[in-house]
Amino acid sequence: PDGLAQASSRLVQDFARALASKLRAAEQKYGYRDGWLTQDWEAECRQHLREHMAKGDPLDVAIYAAFMWQRGWSTADVEVEQSR
């Protein structure tokens, strides 16, 4: 976007490339394609996000966050969402 610092722009572009590479590797390794587009796995996706946060790979976390972002799902625990 206009006005974004050059270093920040580079960060976003580099991260996007790394993310795409990681996702492609997972597609090849596990045979995944576009199953993330389905509506019926929000709770499972949220659980995978938590599991990958515990494992510590920011790219895996970002992939699940991207799935959730695209679907409009919150990353908050269901209990937190219901108490709002």
RASULQUI-V298500 format. One line per field, one symbol per residue. ss: DSSP state (~ for helix, > for strand, _ for the rest). burial: + if it has 24 or more other C-alpha atoms within 12 Angstrom, else -. A space follows every 50 residues. Layout:
ss->???
burial->???
This chain:
ss->_____~~~~~~~~~~~~~~~~~~~~~~~~~____~~~____~~~~~~~~~ ~~~~~__~~~~~~~~~~~~~~______~~~~~__
burial->------------------+---+------------+-----+--++-++- --------++++++++++----+-+---------
